[in-house]
Amino acid sequence: MTQQPATRSIPVSEQHRWRAYWICVGVAALTILDLSKVNVGLPSIESAFDATATQLQLIVAGYVLTFGLALVPAGRIGDQRSRKTLFVVGLSLFLVTSLVAALAPNITVLLVARLLQGVAAGIQMPQVLGIIQELFRGPERGKAFGLFGAVIGLATAFGPTLGGLMIAIGGPTDGWRGIFLINVPLVLIALVLAIWFLPVTRRPSGEPLSLDPIGLALFAVTVIALMWPFLFTTGSPSDNPARWWALVLFVLAMTAFLAWERRYAASDRQPLVPLTLFRVSSFRNGISLASVYFAAMPSMFLLTTLYLQDGLGLEAVFAGMVSIGFALVSAVSSWIGGNLVNRLGRPLVVGGLVLLLVGIGLLVLVAISTPAAVTPWAMAGAMAIAGAGGGLVVSPNQTLTLMDIPVRQGGLAGSVGQLGQRIGTAIGTAVTLSLFYSTIYRESGGDPDLTVYHHAYAYGMLAVAVLIAVAFGIGVADLGSRRRRRENGDHATDEADDDAGTGHA
């Protein structure tokens, strides 16, 4: 059985533990904020650079792609070496790329900056999850992830508001620069705090770094081939259908990757992704549910923002403010969920998904049935209901997903989960946006009225609802699996943990 190079824990005092926690959570919020606040800046970027639909798609999805590519190797290195060092490296790169994006003279420079910014985010996030998992155990971990989910929920939902505010301040042509420029002072503060106050929680392994380079190359080809056709799906009639051939390469690369990882592990070496992690049903089901959930939620925010801005003609700052109710309510319900998850378990997540489906249905209903002057207010109320459900999904599911994973694999396991979320986001955004824009092209030839926007929003949100329904199905299946294990007194999870190398760091 392969073992990851050993590390030894360094005790951290209660005060230092929570200080480290809030530094990590703050940086994670900055990272996620950049996923949602850029959405409202797309019309401004299009105006400034006469950008094409594909270029605009890449500004959002390209960040997601490189974010996903960096996650697993960065989590792997962090588990073997210093998570603090990688945390600082990722944060520093995020600072530089944010500044370059803000000052970009053309669309090409902006695209390159966004791709590198995604790499920086992918370096940071596994360290955040690994450190949190190491600092907290048992019921405390549920509370920690509850707070984590609350902050991430706030960052996701407040992103459009912050982006809209930057555009209102900077103007419709250059306001988008403020979306990136605001990162600079925030990241500088986080960088100083991280360098001075983030404790070293482990003594790194003295063994040579194990990275599985062939596995890493196959992994990169697999992820890129999967995400490539979705990155170039805009809903425009000019979309090249040949892009879907990349999925053939994905199947071949995935097959080769799995075969190589099994062979690598059989030779008593540590593979890039220990496939034994997926024998732990709580991890496998949690990853699947989160991936589908994150295919839906960023798409919901993006579609709503586009509908309000393009369909109703609402200014960016006001379109962004519609999601404030989601942010506030989800923060509260996420905290509640984090405290209840160890007692209620998976039913809490399933209930949250039901409430979320209700909120999504109300969003579509009020969008197409209320007068335009009332619609933003009614949609804000529906967002608040959806937020109550969303908060009961993210942090409880995070706790349940990592519950049976050994601490010394926390960074890697967390990064695999984040990878699933980023792939889900890229695919979900492409699918829902293509439904939105293809409806506009089909029904109006590119010159839509409000009725066409009603139809486009409804079709896009139908896809969002289907994705949440799939997540609900996964949650129900996991409930049944857990009940059967309890009834049979089955300890398969424990055995899978042993296979995965269970033990503390």
C-alpha positions in Angstrom: 0.0 0.0 0.0 1.4 3.4 -1.0 1.9 6.0 1.6 2.3 9.7 1.2 5.5 11.2 2.6 5.0 11.7 6.4 4.6 15.0 8.0 4.4 15.9 11.7 1.8 18.2 13.3 2.9 21.3 15.2 0.5 22.2 18.0 -1.2 25.6 17.5 -2.8 27.6 20.4 -6.5 28.4 20.4 -5.8 32.1 19.6 -3.5 31.3 16.8 -5.8 28.6 15.4 -8.7 31.0 14.9 -6.5 33.8 13.7 -5.1 31.4 11.0 -8.7 30.3 10.2 -9.9 33.8 9.5 -6.9 34.6 7.3 -7.6 31.5 5.3 -11.3 32.2 5.0 -10.7 35.8 4.0 -8.4 34.7 1.2 -10.8 32.0 0.0 -13.5 34.7 -0.2 -11.3 36.9 -2.3 -10.7 33.9 -4.7 -14.3 33.1 -5.0 -15.3 36.7 -5.3 -13.4 36.9 -8.6 -15.6 34.2 -10.0 -18.8 36.2 -9.6 -17.9 39.9 -9.6 -16.4 39.8 -13.1 -19.8 38.7 -14.6 -21.3 42.2 -14.3 -18.2 43.7 -15.9 -18.6 41.8 -19.2 -20.7 44.4 -21.0 -18.2 47.0 -20.0 -15.2 44.9 -21.2 -17.1 44.2 -24.4 -17.6 48.0 -24.9 -13.9 48.8 -24.1 -12.2 46.3 -26.3 -15.0 45.3 -28.8 -14.6 41.8 -27.4 -16.2 38.8 -29.1 -18.6 36.5 -27.3 -15.9 33.8 -27.1 -13.4 36.2 -25.6 -15.9 37.3 -23.0 -16.7 33.6 -22.2 -12.9 32.9 -21.8 -12.6 35.8 -19.3 -14.9 33.9 -17.0 -14.4 30.3 -17.9 -10.6 30.6 -18.6 -10.2 31.6 -14.9 -12.1 28.5 -14.0 -10.0 26.3 -16.3 -6.6 27.2 -14.9 -8.0 27.3 -11.4 -9.0 23.7 -11.8 -5.7 22.6 -13.4 -3.6 24.0 -10.6 -5.8 22.6 -7.7 -4.6 19.0 -7.6 -0.9 19.4 -8.0 -0.9 22.4 -5.6 -2.9 20.3 -3.0 -0.4 17.5 -3.5 2.6 19.7 -2.9 1.0 21.4 0.1 0.3 18.0 1.7 4.0 17.1 1.4 5.6 20.5 2.0 4.7 23.8 3.6 1.1 24.9 3.1 2.0 28.3 4.4 4.7 28.8 1.7 2.3 27.8 -1.1 -0.4 30.0 0.4 1.9 33.0 0.2 3.2 32.1 -3.3 -0.4 31.8 -4.6 -1.4 35.1 -2.9 1.5 37.0 -4.4 0.8 35.7 -7.9 -2.9 36.7 -7.4 -1.8 40.2 -6.5 0.4 40.7 -9.6 -2.1 39.2 -12.0 -4.9 41.4 -10.6 -2.8 44.5 -11.2 -1.9 43.4 -14.7 -5.6 42.7 -15.5 -6.6 46.1 -14.1 -4.0 47.9 -16.4 -4.5 45.7 -19.4 -4.2 47.7 -22.7 -6.0 45.1 -24.8 -8.1 42.0 -24.6 -5.2 39.7 -25.1 -3.3 40.9 -22.0 -6.5 40.7 -20.0 -7.1 37.1 -21.1 -3.5 36.1 -20.2 -3.8 37.9 -16.8 -7.1 36.1 -16.1 -5.6 32.7 -16.9 -2.6 33.3 -14.6 -5.0 34.6 -11.9 -6.8 31.3 -12.1 -3.5 29.5 -11.5 -2.9 31.7 -8.4 -6.3 30.8 -7.1 -5.7 27.1 -7.7 -2.5 27.3 -5.7 -4.2 29.0 -2.7 -7.4 27.1 -2.3 -6.1 23.6 -1.5 -3.9 25.2 1.3 -6.9 26.9 2.8 -8.9 23.6 2.9 -5.9 21.6 4.1 -5.2 24.1 7.0 -8.8 24.3 8.1 -9.1 20.5 8.1 -5.9 20.2 10.1 -6.8 22.9 12.7 -10.3 21.5 13.5 -11.5 18.0 14.4 -14.8 16.4 15.2 -17.9 18.7 15.8 -15.6 21.8 15.7 -14.8 21.0 12.1 -18.6 21.3 11.2 -18.7 24.7 12.9 -15.6 25.8 11.1 -16.9 24.7 7.7 -20.2 26.3 8.6 -18.5 29.7 9.0 -16.5 29.0 5.9 -19.6 28.3 3.9 -21.2 31.5 5.2 -18.3 33.6 4.1 -18.1 31.9 0.7 -21.8 32.4 0.3 -21.5 36.1 1.0 -18.6 36.4 -1.4 -20.4 34.6 -4.2 -23.6 36.6 -3.9 -22.0 40.0 -3.1 -19.7 39.6 -6.0 -22.1 41.1 -8.6 -23.0 43.9 -6.2 -19.3 44.8 -5.7 -18.6 44.5 -9.5 -21.6 46.7 -10.3 -20.4 49.3 -7.7 -16.9 49.4 -9.3 -18.5 50.1 -12.7 -20.8 52.8 -11.3 -17.7 54.5 -9.8 -15.4 54.0 -12.9 -17.9 54.5 -15.6 -19.3 52.2 -18.3 -16.0 52.1 -20.3 -13.3 51.8 -17.7 -15.3 50.8 -14.6 -14.4 47.1 -15.2 -10.8 48.0 -14.3 -11.9 48.7 -10.8 -13.2 45.1 -10.5 -9.6 43.9 -10.7 -7.9 46.9 -9.1 -9.9 46.5 -5.8 -8.1 43.2 -5.4 -4.7 44.9 -4.9 -5.2 46.6 -1.5 -7.2 43.6 -0.2 -4.6 41.1 -1.3 -1.8 43.2 0.1 -3.5 43.2 3.5 -4.1 39.5 3.3 -0.4 38.9 2.3 1.0 40.8 5.3 -1.4 39.0 7.7 -0.4 35.6 6.1 3.3 36.2 6.3 3.3 37.5 9.9 0.4 35.6 11.5 -0.3 32.3 9.6 1.3 29.6 11.7 3.3 26.6 10.3 1.0 23.7 11.2 3.3 20.8 10.1 7.0 20.0 9.7 7.3 19.1 6.1 8.4 15.6 5.0 12.1 15.2 4.5 11.5 12.7 1.7 11.8 13.7 -2.0 8.8 15.5 -3.4 6.4 13.0 -5.1 4.5 14.5 -8.0 3.8 11.7 -10.5 4.8 13.8 -13.6 3.2 11.5 -16.2 0.0 11.4 -14.2 0.1 15.2 -14.0 0.4 15.5 -17.8 -2.4 13.0 -18.4 -4.5 14.8 -15.8 -3.9 18.2 -17.5 -4.9 16.8 -20.9 -8.0 15.2 -19.4 -9.3 18.4 -17.7 -8.5 20.6 -20.7 -10.2 18.2 -23.2 -13.3 18.0 -21.0 -13.7 21.8 -20.5 -12.5 22.9 -23.9 -15.8 22.6 -25.9 -17.7 24.2 -23.0 -15.3 27.1 -22.9 -16.1 27.9 -26.5 -19.9 27.4 -26.2 -21.6 30.9 -26.3 -25.0 30.1 -27.9 -24.1 32.1 -31.0 -24.8 30.6 -34.4 -21.1 31.1 -35.1 -20.1 28.5 -32.5 -17.9 25.9 -34.2 -19.5 22.4 -33.8 -16.0 20.8 -34.3 -15.2 21.8 -30.7 -17.2 18.7 -29.4 -14.5 16.4 -30.9 -12.4 17.4 -27.9 -14.7 15.1 -25.8 -13.2 12.1 -27.7 -9.8 13.2 -26.6 -11.2 13.5 -23.0 -12.4 9.9 -23.0 -9.0 8.6 -24.3 -7.1 10.8 -21.8 -9.3 9.8 -18.9 -8.9 6.1 -19.7 -5.1 6.5 -19.9 -5.0 8.6 -16.7 -7.0 6.0 -14.7 -4.8 3.1 -16.0 -1.6 5.0 -15.3 -2.7 5.9 -11.7 -3.6 2.3 -10.9 -0.2 1.1 -12.3 1.7 3.8 -10.5 0.0 2.9 -7.2 0.6 -0.8 -7.7 4.4 0.0 -8.0 4.3 1.2 -4.4 4.4 4.9 -5.4 2.0 7.7 -4.5 -0.2 8.6 -7.5 -1.3 12.1 -8.3 -4.9 11.3 -7.3 -5.2 8.3 -5.0 -8.2 6.5 -6.5 -8.8 4.8 -3.2 -10.2 8.2 -2.0 -13.3 7.4 -4.1 -13.9 4.2 -2.3 -15.0 6.3 0.7 -18.7 6.7 -0.1 -19.1 9.9 1.9 -16.3 11.6 -0.2 -17.5 10.2 -3.5 -21.2 11.3 -3.0 -20.2 14.6 -1.5 -17.9 15.4 -4.4 -20.6 14.5 -7.0 -23.3 16.6 -5.3 -21.0 19.6 -4.9 -20.0 19.4 -8.6 -23.5 19.5 -9.8 -24.5 22.2 -7.3 -21.7 24.4 -8.5 -22.7 23.8 -12.1 -26.1 25.4 -11.2 -25.5 28.2 -8.7 -22.9 30.5 -10.5 -25.1 30.0 -13.6 -28.2 31.2 -11.7 -26.4 34.4 -10.6 -25.0 35.0 -14.1 -28.4 34.5 -15.9 -30.2 36.7 -13.4 -27.6 39.5 -13.8 -27.8 39.2 -17.6 -31.6 39.3 -17.6 -31.8 42.3 -15.3 -29.1 44.2 -17.2 -29.9 43.3 -20.8 -33.6 42.5 -20.5 -34.8 45.1 -18.1 -32.0 47.7 -18.7 -31.1 47.8 -15.0 -27.7 49.4 -14.2 -25.0 47.0 -13.2 -24.8 48.1 -9.6 -28.6 47.6 -9.1 -28.6 44.3 -10.9 -25.9 43.1 -8.6 -27.8 44.2 -5.5 -30.6 41.8 -6.3 -28.5 39.0 -5.0 -27.8 40.6 -1.6 -30.8 38.8 0.0 -29.3 35.5 -1.1 -25.9 36.5 0.5 -27.3 37.5 3.8 -29.8 34.6 4.3 -27.3 32.0 3.0 -24.7 33.3 5.5 -27.1 32.7 8.4 -28.4 29.3 7.2 -24.8 28.2 6.4 -23.8 28.9 10.0 -26.9 27.1 11.3 -26.2 24.2 9.0 -22.6 23.9 10.2 -23.8 23.6 13.7 -26.5 21.0 12.9 -24.7 18.8 10.4 -23.1 16.5 12.9 -26.5 15.8 14.4 -28.7 15.8 11.3 -26.3 14.7 8.6 -27.3 14.3 4.9 -31.1 15.1 5.4 -30.0 18.7 6.2 -28.5 19.0 2.7 -31.4 17.3 1.0 -33.8 19.7 2.7 -31.7 22.6 1.6 -31.9 21.5 -2.0 -35.7 21.3 -1.9 -35.8 24.9 -0.5 -33.4 26.0 -3.2 -35.6 24.5 -6.0 -38.5 26.5 -4.6 -36.5 29.7 -4.8 -35.4 28.9 -8.4 -39.1 28.3 -9.4 -40.1 31.6 -7.8 -37.3 33.5 -9.6 -38.6 32.4 -13.0 -42.2 33.0 -12.0 -41.7 36.6 -10.9 -39.4 37.4 -13.8 -42.0 36.6 -16.4 -45.2 37.6 -14.5 -44.5 40.8 -12.6 -44.3 44.4 -14.1 -40.8 45.5 -15.0 -40.7 48.1 -12.2 -41.6 45.4 -9.6 -39.5 42.5 -11.0 -36.1 43.4 -9.4 -37.7 43.6 -5.9 -39.7 40.4 -6.4 -36.6 38.6 -7.7 -34.6 39.8 -4.6 -37.3 38.1 -2.4 -37.0 34.9 -4.4 -33.2 35.1 -4.1 -33.5 35.3 -0.3 -35.6 32.0 -0.2 -33.0 30.4 -2.5 -30.3 31.6 -0.2 -31.9 29.8 2.8 -31.6 26.6 0.9 -28.2 27.2 -0.5 -26.6 27.9 2.9 -27.9 24.5 4.1 -26.1 22.8 1.2 -22.5 24.1 0.9 -21.0 24.0 4.3 -22.8 20.9 5.6 -21.9 19.0 2.4 -18.2 20.1 2.8 -18.2 18.7 6.3 -19.8 15.4 5.3 -17.5 15.1 2.2 -14.3 15.3 4.2 -15.5 13.6 7.4 -13.9 10.3 6.7 -10.7 11.6 4.9 -7.4 11.5 6.8 -6.0 14.9 7.8 -2.7 14.4 6.0 -4.6 14.0 2.7 -6.8 17.0 3.5 -5.2 19.4 0.9 -5.4 16.8 -1.9 -8.9 15.7 -1.1 -10.1 19.3 -0.8 -8.5 20.2 -4.1 -10.1 17.2 -5.8 -13.5 18.5 -4.5 -12.7 22.0 -5.7 -11.7 20.6 -9.1 -15.1 19.0 -9.4 -16.7 22.3 -8.5 -14.7 24.3 -11.0 -15.4 21.8 -13.8 -19.1 21.9 -12.8 -19.1 25.7 -13.0 -17.5 25.7 -16.5 -19.9 23.2 -17.9 -23.0 24.6 -16.1 -22.2 28.2 -17.2 -21.7 27.1 -20.8 -24.9 25.0 -21.0 -27.1 27.7 -19.4 -25.6 30.6 -21.3 -25.9 28.7 -24.6 -29.6 28.1 -23.9 -30.0 31.8 -23.0 -28.3 33.2 -26.0 -29.4 30.6 -28.5 -33.0 31.5 -27.6 -32.3 35.2 -28.2 -30.7 34.4 -31.6 -33.5 32.0 -32.6 -36.4 34.1 -31.6 -35.2 37.6 -32.5 -32.1 37.3 -34.7 -30.1 39.2 -32.1 -32.6 42.1 -31.6 -34.8 40.9 -28.7 -37.7 42.4 -26.9 -38.6 41.7 -23.3 -40.7 38.7 -24.2 -37.7 37.1 -25.8 -35.7 37.7 -22.7 -38.5 36.1 -20.7 -38.1 32.9 -22.8 -34.3 33.0 -22.7 -34.2 33.4 -18.9 -36.8 30.6 -18.5 -34.9 28.1 -20.6 -31.6 28.9 -18.9 -33.1 28.6 -15.5 -34.8 25.3 -16.4 -31.3 23.9 -16.9 -30.3 25.3 -13.5 -33.4 23.6 -11.9 -32.5 20.3 -13.6 -29.0 20.4 -12.2 -30.3 21.1 -8.7 -32.7 18.2 -9.1 -29.8 15.9 -10.0 -28.0 17.1 -6.9 -31.1 16.2 -5.0 -31.1 12.8 -6.5 -27.5 12.2 -5.4 -28.4 13.4 -1.9 -31.3 11.0 -1.7 -29.2 8.1 -3.0 -26.5 8.9 -0.3 -29.2 8.9 2.3 -30.2 5.4 1.2 -26.6 4.2 1.2 -26.0 5.5 4.7 -29.2 3.9 6.0 -28.3 0.5 4.5 -24.8 0.7 6.1 -26.4 1.4 9.5 -28.9 -1.4 9.2 -26.3 -3.9 8.1 -23.7 -2.8 10.6 -21.4 -2.3 7.6 -17.9 -0.9 8.1 -17.0 -0.5 4.5 -16.2 3.2 5.0 -13.7 2.3 7.7 -12.1 -0.2 5.4 -11.9 2.3 2.6 -10.3 4.8 5.0 -7.6 2.2 5.7 -7.1 1.7 2.0 -6.7 5.5 1.6 -4.1 5.6 4.3 -6.2 6.8 7.3 -4.3 8.4 10.1 -3.5 11.8 11.5 -0.8 14.0 10.0 
